[in-house]
Each structure stands twice: as C-alpha cells, then as structure tokens.
Amino acid sequence: MLERLFSAVQVQSDLGLLALVDILIVAVIVYNLLLLIRGTRSVHMVVAMTVLVIIYFLTGPGIFHLAAVHSLLGYALLFLPVAVIVLFQNQIRQALANLGKNPLSALLPKKVESNLIQEITLAAVSLASKRVGALIVIERNMGLRTFCETGIALDALVSYDLLMNIFVRRSPLHDGAVIVADGRIKAASCFLPLTTRAGLSHTYGTRHRAAAGISEESDAIAVIVSEERGIVSVALDGEIKGRFDAESLAAFLRSELAPRPEKTSRATHRPAGRDAVATE
C-alpha cells in the first residue's frame, strides 16, 4: 500500500501554476497538522510511526533485504490509517472544527484581541490590590499543551470575572497557573517547571520561580501577582520584570503579543527543576 502511495507521487520537471498551488495546499495542511500536535505527547507517537515506516523501506529488497522484518512491518502498516484515526481522534476533531469555523484561518496571522489584554490586566491589578496570589501564562509561538495536561482543562473565554474566581482564596483552582492560548483559558491549576538559576533573588517564592521556569522553557509570558507584596511582575526569557501598574502592564503585553515573525533561534534552555505548584 505504501509503495503504491509513494509511486503515485511524482515530482514534475517543470512546475506550472497548478503544481505550485498543489504544493502550497499540501504545505498548509502539513503545517496545521504539526501545529495540532506541537507541545503534546502525540509528537512521540508520530516519531515512532515515522521510524517504523523508515525501517520498512530500509528492509526492502533494494537495501538490506530483511524479508521477515519487511513482511511483518508491511502487514502492521496496513492498519496505520486506523491507528492514526484512533490515536489522533481529538486532534482530527479539533482540526475539522477549526476548518468549519474559518477555512482560511491557517493563512491568516494570529491577532491578539485587545479585550484579552484588558481582561488579564484588570484581573492582575485587582488581585494585587487584594493581595491574592496569581500566575497567568500566555502562550506565544511555542505550544504549552504538555503543561496544560497537568492541570484542569477549562477552554473558556478569558474574562476578569473568571480569573478572579479561579484565584480567589480557598478555590480548588487557586494553587497553580492559568494557561492562556488562542485567546482562551485552556487550563487552570497547572504545574510548571521551577527555574534552577542561581542568580534569581531569594526574595522570590515558588510562584515567581515557576514563572521564570516556564519562560525559560518556552517563549511564553508569565504574569505574576505577589501575595505577600501585592505587586504585579512579568517573567519573560527567564527574567522577572516588575513592578507594573495597569497602564504599563497593558502596554507591555500589547507590545510583546503583537504579531511578529517567529524567532529562528532562542537562547539555550536552562535545565528545569522539579515540577511544582505555583504558590508563593
């Protein structure tokens, strides 16, 4: 089956307009499929399937000619389409739902709604005035699904009221981080990696160290509300910047979340420490 599939794909010597459109559509489809599994455990399953396919071709008659292995993998790979549907049913469902909402969304740059920044800013300043600790992580280019899986899935619109209720004292979701992605609160009470950087001030508690840790592991922005000092800080690229009021925090988030080309390289990730609940 795989041999027929690959023999059907032929690269023509002169690429016409239709061929370029064909390649572009395939590239968009592959790109969006990779986005769906980015930052999840599904990446490991894709790697495993790819390895099996490579071994299948390497053991064929033209190379190593391991007849038994080649035949066994051939029978196993016949069930690959069914395995893909079963293993990636959630991602496939999400892709179809997104396509139904806006078929051209893959070609359009992500737009950060000003309402999202306003709601987060208002909630952070309000929580600081009440001396209620909070940690809000905003996803940018690098996916945070692995960390979302450590918390409670919400998938709700970002709002001041919801953030205030999540972080209110004695709330079941108070301890931990809220992760915001694609304009929605994806999960709450999430566990984040603690930074192990020795240069960080000893006055910072676990919440600030978790914020620094996630900003080292990804390009996310972490908004921290100190429970003891009642101030708002921001962690970015492993550095903690503070003190922010409502105006400066909104301006900072607007600047950092504005659409821009994805960075080709980042600073070397520092090793993360043990996972910890983001409490101060």
N, C-alpha and C positions, 0 to 999 in steps of 0.2 A: 504494500500500500504506500509506504513512504517512498519507495523507489519510483513508483508511478507519479507521485506528487512532485518529486524533485525533477523528474524528466519532463514534466509539463511546464516547468518554469524555465524559460529560455530568455537570455539577455540578447536583444537585438543590437546589431552593429550601429545602425542609425536610429537615434531616438527621436521620434516625432513628438508633436504636441500631446497626442493622446497617451503616448508612453510616459511622458513626464507627469501628466495628470494621474496616471495609474500608479506610478511610483510615489507621488505625493500622498495619495489617498492611503496607500499601504503604510507609509511612514507615519501618518497621523494616527492610524489605527494601532500600530505597534507602540507608538509613543504613549497613547492613552491607556493601553493595556499595562505598560510598565508603570505609569502613574498610579494605577489602581492597586498594584501590589507593592509599591515602594513603601518601605518602612514597616512591612508586615512579615510574618513568618512564611508567607506564600513564596517569598523570594527563594528560600531554601528548597521548596518543592520544585520550583521552576528549574533551579540549578541541577537538582537530581534528575529530572526528566531530560534535560539537555545532555547530561553525562551519559545517560542510557542510550540516547539517540546517537551520540558520537561513538560509543562503544559498538553499537550495532553496525555502523558503517565501517569502522576500523577492522571488525572481524569478518568482513565480507570477503568474497573470492579474490577481489583485486588487491588486497593488502595483506593482512595476516592469515586470512582463510582459516578461522576457527569455526568449523561448521556447526558444532554442537551449540556453542555460545550464540552464534549468529542466528541459528534457527530458533533457539529459546527466546532470545530478545525479540525476534520477529513476531512470534506468537503473542508475547507480552505487550508489544507496542500496538497490536491490533486493538487493544482495549484503551489505548491512550486517549482518544476523544471522550470516551465515557468517564475516564478518570479525571480529565480536565473539567468536565461539567460538574462532577460530584465535588471535587476539591475546591473549585473556584466558583461555586454557585452564588455566593454572596457578592463577589466582585462582578460577576456577569450580570446579576440582578441590578447592581448599582450602576453599571455602565449603560444598561438599557434604559434605566430610569432617567439618567442624565441626558441621554440622547433624545429621549422623548420630550424633556423639558426644553432643551435648546440644542438642536443638531450641530450648530456652528460654535458651540462653547469651546471646543478644543482649539479652534483657530483664533479665538479672541483672548487678549491678555487679561489676567485676573485684575479685577478692580476692587480696591478696598473701599467699602462703604464708610462714609464719614459718620454714619449713625453708629457703627460698631465702635469706632474710636471714642465717640461721645459717651456711649454707654459704659465702656470699660473705664474711661477717665472719671466719670461721675461716681461709679461704684468704688473705685480705688480711693478717691479723695474722701468719700463718705465713710468708708470703712476705717480709714486712717483717723478721721475725726472722732470715731467711736472707739479707737484703739482695738480694732478687731483685725487679727492677722489674716492675710490672704496671699495667694500666689496664683497669678494668671499667666499662662504661657500661650503665646501667639505664634502659630506656625507660619513659616515663610516658604522658602523653596524646598527645604528638606522635610520629608514626612515624619510625623510623630506617632504613627499608628501603634508602634510597639509599646510606647508609653501609655497610649490611650487604653490598651488592653489590660493595664494594671489597675485601672480604676473602674468607675461605674459609668456605663455608656448612657449618654443623655440625648445627643443630637438635637439640640434645641437652639432657638434663636438667641443671640446674645442680647441680654437686657439688664438694666440696672436692678430691677426687682429680683430677677432670678439669681444674679450674682450675690446680692445682699442676703438672700435666703440660703444660698449654698454655704456662705462663710459665717453665718450667724453662729454664735457660741452654742455649744451642745447640739449642733446639727450633725447628723450622721455623715455628712459630706464635708464637714469643716476642715478636718485634717487632710492634707493632700493638696494637689494642684488641680486647677481647672485648665483644660487644654482647648484652645480655640483654633479652628481650622475651617477654611472656606466660609467664613462669616458665621459659623455656628459653634456652639459649645458642644464639642464631641464627647467629652467625658469629664467627670469630676472625681475628686479623691484619688488622684493618680500618684503613683510612686515615681520619683525622679532620682537619677544618679547624683550622689554628692560629689562636689569637687574635692580633689586632694591637694590642690595648690597651697603650698606652704605660705605664700605671701599674703593670703587673704586675712583681713583683720580678725582678731579673736573676738571682737565685739559682735560679729555676725553669728546668728544662730543657724539651726538646721534649715530653716526656710530659705535664708539667703544663700547657704551653701548648695542647696538643691537647685536654686535658680541659676547660680553660677555654673553648676554641673551640666544642666540641660543646655545652657548657652555655649558650653564648650563642646558638647556632643553634637550640636546642630546649630543652624543659623537662626533659631527661634529667638524671640524677645520675651523676656520674663518680667512681668510687673509684680513687685513685691510690696506688701503693706506690712510694716513692722508693728507687732502687737505691743511691744514694750515702749517704743519711742514714738509711735503714731506718725511715722513719715512714710512717704512713697518713694521707692527706689526702682531702678530698672537694671536688669542684667543683660548684657549683650557681648558676645565673643569672650565670655569668661570674666568680663569686668563688670563691677557693680557701680552704677552711677546713681547718685541721689542728691539732693532732695528735690522732689518735683511737686509743684502745685498743679492745679487743674489746667491752667493755660500752658505751662511748659511741658507737661506730660502729653497733652493732646498734640502739641506741635512736634514733639519728639516722635511720637507714634506715627503721625501723618508723614513725617519725613522718611522714617525707616521703612514704612509699609508701602510707600509709593511704588508703582510698577517700575521695575528696572531689569536689565539683562541679568540672567543668573550668573553668579560668580563661577569662574572656571576653576578656581582653587581657593582653598581656605587654609587658615593656619593649622598646623599639625594638632590633631586632637590630643588633649591630655588624657591620661588614663582616668576613668571614672572610678569612684569608690563604690562602696556598697550602696544598694538602693535604700532609700529612707523616706518615711513620710515627711512631707514638708511642713514641719512645725517648728516654731521658734523656741 
